């Protein structure tokens, strides 16, 4: 396993009796990278995280995290990773500060780090509030703060902004990008393709337990941009969508020469439409 590869999955499969939940999963994660594992509910995203973090044993293949086989993870590995899942609870009768301070003692990090993380997730003014009285978005930020308190090398996020309001989601996105800039590797599972497009360096599209496409969001969208079209807004507020043909190119050039074009956008597909093209299914079909 190369030094700059923090996570490596090689031919991972998982079978539950007669159901094949994961089939031949291969991927790598590097420092300062956000890797998106994308697909609908039940596609195998959470199962993959459980295998990587040693909570579940794969049927075949090899998973290595920080140079260690995931089947033999010890406490030293858990001290270098952080996990945020849909069942990451908090101690509701304790204050925000007490929640983080308790884990600071476990991770042997200084109290100043608690203050730093509270500022990072914008919870400083709520530090004395009982955790149970926080809003849903604030609770999620507290869970995220706890997960990064010890500055893990890899952060696992399982649907981190599910059910949150747009403003809170944007705040969490900003924090994740800041952590990436600091060199943290982030493994993100989500069914929110717009979120993945904003955050991820690379994405794996998961369908029925199998990776059907892999690459950067831009690469995948351009790869499936088979019908090149342009959306044009003219001076008279008329909106037109034109396919890329010699005739239409001349028409656009003529409008631009006459300064009649307010704006022009290419109409490449979104990750959601790429998923539809590859699988024949929408994410809402489940």
For each residue, the residues with C-beta under 8 A, 3 or more apart:
1: 5 8 64 67
2: 5
3:
4: 30 31
5: 1 2 8 28 29 30
6: 29 30 31 65 66 153 154 185
7: 27 28 29 52 64 65 66 154 185 187
8: 1 5 27 28 29 62 63 64
9: 12 25 26 27 28 48 52 61 62 63
10: 26 61 62 63 64
11: 24 25 26 60 61 62
12: 9 22 24 25 26 48 51 58 60 61 62 63
13: 20 22 23 24 25 58 59 60 61
14: 20 21 22 44 47 51 56 58 59 209
15: 18 19 20 21 59
16: 19 21
17:
18: 15
19: 15 16
20: 13 14 15 23 209
21: 14 15 16 44 47 209
22: 12 13 14 25 44 47 48 51 58 209 210
23: 13 20 208 209 210
24: 11 12 13 61 210
25: 9 11 12 13 22 44 48 61 210 211
26: 9 10 11 12 211
27: 7 8 9 35 204 211 214
28: 5 7 8 9
29: 5 6 7 8 33 35 154 185 187
30: 4 5 6 33 185
31: 4 6 153 183 184 185
32: 180 181 182 183 184 185
33: 29 30 180 185 186 201 202
34: 176 180 185 186 188 199 200 201
35: 27 29 185 186 187 188 200 201 202 203 204
36: 188 189 190 196 199 200 202 203 204 217
37: 45 48 187 188 189 190 203 204 206
38: 45 189 190 191 193 196 203 204 205 206 271 275
39: 43 44 45 191 205 206 207 275 283
40: 43 191 281 283 285 286
41: 191 286
42: 286
43: 39 40 206 207 208 209
44: 14 21 22 25 39 47 48 206 209
45: 37 38 39 48 49 158 189 206
46: 49 50 85 158 189
47: 14 21 22 44 50 51 56
48: 9 12 22 25 37 44 45 51 52 189
49: 45 46 52 53 83 85 156 158 187 189
50: 46 47 53 55 56
51: 12 14 22 47 48 54 55 56 57 58 63 70
52: 7 9 48 49 63 65 70 156 187
53: 49 50 65 70 73 81 83 156
54: 51 70 71 72 73 77
55: 50 51
56: 14 47 50 51
57: 51 71
58: 12 13 14 22 51 61 63 70 71
59: 13 14 15
60: 11 12 13
61: 9 10 11 12 13 24 25 58
62: 8 9 10 11 12 69
63: 8 9 10 12 51 52 58 69 70 71
64: 1 7 8 10 67 68 69 70
65: 6 7 52 53 68 70 73 77 81 154
66: 6 7 77 80 81 153 154
67: 1 64
68: 64 65 72 73 74 77
69: 62 63 64 72 73
70: 51 52 53 54 58 63 64 65 73
71: 54 57 58 63
72: 54 68 69
73: 53 54 65 68 69 70 77 78
74: 68 77 78
75: 78 79
76: 79 80
77: 54 65 66 68 73 74 80 81
78: 73 74 75 81
79: 75 76 107 150
80: 66 76 77 152 153 154
81: 53 65 66 77 78 152 153 154 155 156
82: 147 148 149 150 152 154 155 156
83: 49 53 88 147 155 156 158
84: 88 143 144 147 155 156 157 158 160
85: 46 49 88 156 158
86: 158 159 162
87:
88: 83 84 85 143 146 147
89:
90: 94 99 131 139 142 143 146
91: 94 98 99 102 131
92: 130 131 132
93: 130 131 132
94: 90 91 98 99 102 130 131
95: 98 99 127 128 129 130 131
96: 99 100 118 123 126 127 128 129 131 134 142
97: 100 101 114 118 127 128
98: 91 94 95 101 102
99: 90 91 94 95 96 102 103 131 142 146
100: 96 97 103 104 114 117 118 142 145 146 149
101: 97 98 104 105 111 114
102: 91 94 98 99 105 106
103: 99 100 106 107 146 149 150
104: 100 101 107 108 109 110 111 113 114 149
105: 101 102 108
106: 102 103
107: 79 103 104 149 150
108: 104 105
109: 104 113 114 149 150 151
110: 104 113
111: 101 104 114 115
112: 115 116
113: 104 109 110 116 117 149
114: 97 100 101 104 109 111 117 118 149
115: 111 112 118 119 124
116: 112 113 119 120
117: 100 113 114 120 121 145 148 149
118: 96 97 100 114 115 121 123 124 127 145
119: 115 116 122 124
120: 116 117 145 148 175 178
121: 117 118 141 142 144 145 175
122: 119 141 171
123: 96 118 126 127 138 141 142 145
124: 115 118 119 127
125:
126: 96 123 129 134 138
127: 95 96 97 118 123 124
128: 95 96 97
129: 95 96 126 133 134
130: 92 93 94 95 133 134
131: 90 91 92 93 94 95 96 99 134 139 142
132: 92 93
133: 129 130
134: 96 126 129 130 131 138 139 142
135: 138 139
136: 139 140 163 164
137: 140 141 164 165 167 168 171
138: 123 126 134 135 141 142
139: 90 131 134 135 136 142 143
140: 136 137 143 144 160 161 164 168 172
141: 121 122 123 137 138 144 145 168 171 172
142: 90 96 99 100 121 123 131 134 138 139 145 146
143: 84 88 90 139 140 146 147
144: 84 121 140 141 147 148 160 172 175
145: 100 117 118 120 121 123 141 142 148 149
146: 88 90 99 100 103 142 143 149
147: 82 83 84 88 143 144 152 155
148: 82 117 120 144 145 151 152 155 179 184
149: 82 100 103 104 107 109 113 114 117 145 146
150: 79 82 103 107 109
151: 109 148 184
152: 80 81 82 147 148 155 184
153: 6 31 66 80 81 184 185
154: 6 7 29 65 66 80 81 82 184 185 186 187
155: 81 82 83 84 147 148 152 179 184 185 186 187
156: 49 52 53 81 82 83 84 85 186 187
157: 84 160 176 186 187 188 189
158: 45 46 49 83 84 85 86 189
159: 86 162 189 190 191
160: 84 140 144 157 172 176 188 190
161: 140 164 168 169 172 173 190 192 195
162: 86 159 190 192
163: 136
164: 136 137 140 161 168 169 172
165: 137 168 169
166: 169 170
167: 137 170 171
168: 137 140 141 161 164 165 171 172
169: 161 164 165 166 172 173 195
170: 166 167 173 174
171: 122 137 141 167 168 174 175
172: 140 141 144 160 161 164 168 169 175 176
173: 161 169 170 176 177 195 198 199
174: 170 171 177 178
175: 120 121 144 171 172 178 179
176: 34 157 160 172 173 179 180 186 188 199
177: 173 174 180 181 199
178: 120 174 175 181 182
179: 148 155 175 176 182 184 186
180: 32 33 34 176 177 183 184 186
181: 32 177 178
182: 32 178 179
183: 31 32 180
184: 31 32 148 151 152 153 154 155 179 180
185: 6 7 29 30 31 32 33 34 35 153 154 155
186: 33 34 35 154 155 156 157 176 179 180
187: 7 29 35 37 49 52 154 155 156 157
188: 34 35 36 37 157 160 176 196 199 200
189: 36 37 38 45 46 48 49 157 158 159
190: 36 37 38 159 160 161 162 193 195 196
191: 38 39 40 41 159 283
192: 161 162 195 196
193: 38 190 196 197 270 271 272 275 283
194: 197 198 270 271 272
195: 161 169 173 190 192 198 199
196: 36 38 188 190 192 193 199 200 203 217 271
197: 193 194 200 217 270 271
198: 173 194 195
199: 34 36 173 176 177 188 195 196
200: 34 35 36 188 196 197 203 216 217
201: 33 34 35 216
202: 33 35 36 214 215 216
203: 35 36 37 38 196 200 214 215 216 217 220 271
204: 27 35 36 37 38 211 213 214
205: 38 39 211 212 213 214 220 271 274 275 278 279
206: 37 38 39 43 44 45 209 210 211 212
207: 39 43 210 212 275 278 279 281
208: 23 43
209: 14 20 21 22 23 43 44 206
210: 22 23 24 25 206 207
211: 25 26 27 204 205 206 214
212: 205 206 207 278 279
213: 204 205 220 274 278
214: 27 202 203 204 205 211
215: 202 203 219 220 223
216: 200 201 202 203 219 220
217: 36 196 197 200 203 220 221 271
218: 221 222
219: 215 216 222 223
220: 203 205 213 215 216 217 223 224 271 274
221: 217 218 224 225 268 269 270 271 274
222: 218 219 225 268
223: 215 219 220 274
224: 220 221 269 273 274 277 278
225: 221 222 228 266 268 269
226:
227: 243
228: 225 243 244 266 267
229: 241 242 243 244 266 267
230: 241 242 244 248 252 264 265 266 267
231: 239 240 241 264 265 266 267
232: 239 240 241 242 252 255 261 263 264 265
233: 237 238 239 261 262 263 264
234: 237 238 239 240 255 260 261 262
235: 259 260 261 262
236:
237: 233 234 262
238: 233 234
239: 231 232 233 234
240: 231 232 234
241: 229 230 231 232 267
242: 229 230 232 245 248 251 252
243: 227 228 229 248
244: 228 229 230 248 249
245: 242 248 249
246: 249 250
247: 250 251
248: 230 242 243 244 245 251 252
249: 244 245 246 252 253
250: 246 247 253 254
251: 242 247 248 254 255
252: 230 232 242 248 249 255 256 261 264
253: 249 250 256 257
254: 250 251 257 258
255: 232 234 251 252 258 260 261
256: 252 253 259 260 261
257: 253 254
258: 254 255
259: 235 256
260: 234 235 255 256
261: 232 233 234 235 252 255 256 264
262: 233 234 235 237
263: 232 233
264: 230 231 232 233 252 261
265: 230 231 232
266: 225 228 229 230 231
267: 228 229 230 231 241
268: 221 222 225
269: 221 224 225 273 274 277
270: 193 194 197 221 273 274
271: 38 193 194 196 197 203 205 217 220 221 274 275
272: 193 194 275 276 282 283
273: 224 269 270 276 277
274: 205 213 220 221 223 224 269 270 271 277 278
275: 38 39 193 205 207 271 272 278 279 281 282 283
276: 272 273 279 280 281 282
277: 224 269 273 274
278: 205 207 212 213 224 274 275
279: 205 207 212 275 276
280: 276
281: 40 207 275 276 285 286
282: 272 275 276 285
283: 39 40 191 193 272 275 286
284:
285: 40 281 282
286: 40 41 42 281 283
